Each structure stands twice: as C-alpha cells, then as structure tokens.
Amino acid sequence: MSGLVESSADARSKTIGGNFRCRAWVNFDGSGTVAIRNSGNVSSITDYSIGKYIVNFTTAMPDADYALSGSAASNTSEGGVYQGHPWNKDANGCWIWSGWQGTHSDRQIISVSVFR
C-alpha cells in the first residue's frame, strides 16, 4: 500500500481511511423500551413507532451526504434495517426502519453505522 509511513493499523487508518471513517455507530435494543447498548457519536434513539426509529447524532455531520448501513435481528428470526426516503435524513440524524418480509417490526438487536 503506497503512502504508508509505518505498518501499524493506526497508520493505515490515518493514511487510507482518514476521510472515510465511521462517523457514528450504534447497537441498540429496539423492542419494548429502546435501550442503547453501546454507541459512538449517537446521543439517543427516538422510538417513532413499531419498527421505526430516529438515530440522533451527538455531533452533527457536515451534511446529509453520508452513507449508512445496518442490520437487525430478533431472538427468534432475522430481519433487516431499511433507511427511509432521502428526505428522512439530515446532518443531525436519520430515520431507520426494521422489519421482516415487508412488515415493520421491533427487533432486539439493531446496529447502524454511518460513514462520510
């Protein structure tokens, strides 16, 4: 990999991914009372309705031109995380949906990562 001064993982992340690091992430329980297990740059999760949540950032993104990825599962089945329409995300946070086979549903294990 050209441009590396040292071979440590820290040096690689600074050289290769310096502009493309994960800017926010969260792992939370979306069933019952929403509870964040762990997170980075996420201040809270708003439980909007069944299978619909708003991820609120601690420090805003520069704009809404970020990418997000996610996964969801329950104790009994797998599920998916779907990001809504483009107007449902801004620099302060994003809406996500969880569900299974086209139906919104709460999931016990939801993870979201935001890259910019």
C-alpha positions as CSV (number, residue, x, y, z in Angstrom):
1,M,0.0,0.0,0.0
2,S,1.7,3.1,-1.1
3,G,1.8,6.2,1.1
4,L,2.2,4.3,4.4
5,V,5.0,5.6,6.7
6,E,4.6,2.7,9.2
7,S,2.8,-0.6,9.0
8,S,0.6,-0.3,12.1
9,A,-3.2,-0.5,11.9
10,D,-3.4,3.1,13.3
11,A,-1.1,4.4,10.5
12,R,-3.2,2.5,7.8
13,S,-6.4,4.0,9.0
14,K,-4.9,7.5,9.0
15,T,-3.5,7.2,5.5
16,I,-6.1,5.1,3.7
17,G,-9.3,5.9,5.5
18,G,-8.7,9.3,7.0
19,N,-11.6,10.8,5.1
20,F,-13.9,7.8,5.2
21,R,-14.0,6.7,8.8
22,C,-17.2,5.6,10.6
23,R,-18.6,8.9,11.9
24,A,-21.4,7.3,14.0
25,W,-22.5,3.9,15.1
26,V,-25.0,2.3,17.5
27,N,-26.1,-1.0,18.8
28,F,-29.4,-1.0,20.5
29,D,-32.4,-3.0,21.6
30,G,-35.4,-1.8,19.6
31,S,-38.0,-3.8,21.4
32,G,-40.0,-2.6,24.4
33,T,-38.3,0.5,25.8
34,V,-35.5,1.3,23.4
35,A,-32.1,0.9,25.0
36,I,-28.6,1.8,23.6
37,R,-26.1,-1.0,24.4
38,N,-23.1,0.9,23.0
39,S,-22.5,3.7,20.5
40,G,-20.2,6.3,19.1
41,N,-21.5,9.8,18.2
42,V,-25.1,8.8,18.9
43,S,-26.8,10.7,21.6
44,S,-30.2,8.9,21.6
45,I,-32.6,6.8,19.7
46,T,-36.2,8.0,19.2
47,D,-38.8,5.2,19.1
48,Y,-41.2,6.7,16.5
49,S,-43.5,3.6,16.1
50,I,-43.3,-0.1,15.5
51,G,-40.0,-0.8,13.7
52,K,-39.4,2.9,13.1
53,Y,-36.6,4.8,14.9
54,I,-34.6,8.0,14.6
55,V,-30.9,7.8,15.2
56,N,-29.8,11.2,16.7
57,F,-26.1,12.2,16.4
58,T,-24.2,13.8,19.2
59,T,-22.1,15.8,16.8
60,A,-23.8,16.7,13.5
61,M,-22.5,15.5,10.2
62,P,-21.2,18.2,7.8
63,D,-24.3,17.5,5.6
64,A,-26.7,14.7,4.8
65,D,-24.5,13.2,2.1
66,Y,-23.4,10.2,4.2
67,A,-23.9,6.5,3.8
68,L,-25.4,4.3,6.3
69,S,-25.6,0.6,6.8
70,G,-27.4,-1.6,9.3
71,S,-28.7,-4.9,10.4
72,A,-31.4,-6.2,12.7
73,A,-32.3,-9.5,14.3
74,S,-34.6,-10.8,17.0
75,N,-34.2,-13.7,19.3
76,T,-36.3,-15.8,17.0
77,S,-35.7,-14.6,13.4
78,E,-33.5,-12.4,11.3
79,G,-34.6,-9.1,10.0
80,G,-33.4,-6.1,8.1
81,V,-32.7,-2.4,8.6
82,Y,-34.0,-0.1,5.9
83,Q,-33.2,3.5,5.6
84,G,-36.1,5.6,4.5
85,H,-36.6,8.1,1.8
86,P,-33.7,10.6,1.3
87,W,-35.6,13.4,3.0
88,N,-35.7,11.4,6.2
89,K,-32.0,12.0,7.0
90,D,-30.2,15.2,7.7
91,A,-27.0,16.3,9.4
92,N,-28.4,15.7,12.9
93,G,-29.7,12.2,12.4
94,C,-31.5,9.7,10.3
95,W,-34.7,7.6,10.3
96,I,-34.4,3.8,10.0
97,W,-36.9,1.1,9.7
98,S,-36.6,-2.5,10.9
99,G,-38.7,-5.4,9.7
100,W,-39.2,-8.8,8.2
101,Q,-40.8,-9.8,4.9
102,G,-42.2,-6.3,4.2
103,T,-43.6,-5.7,7.6
104,H,-42.3,-3.2,10.1
105,S,-41.4,-4.8,13.4
106,D,-39.3,-4.1,16.5
107,R,-36.1,-6.1,16.8
108,Q,-34.0,-6.9,19.8
109,I,-30.6,-6.4,18.1
110,I,-30.3,-3.4,15.7
111,S,-26.9,-2.0,14.6
112,V,-26.4,1.1,12.4
113,S,-23.1,2.5,11.0
114,V,-22.7,5.9,9.4
115,F,-19.8,6.7,7.0
116,R,-18.8,10.0,5.5
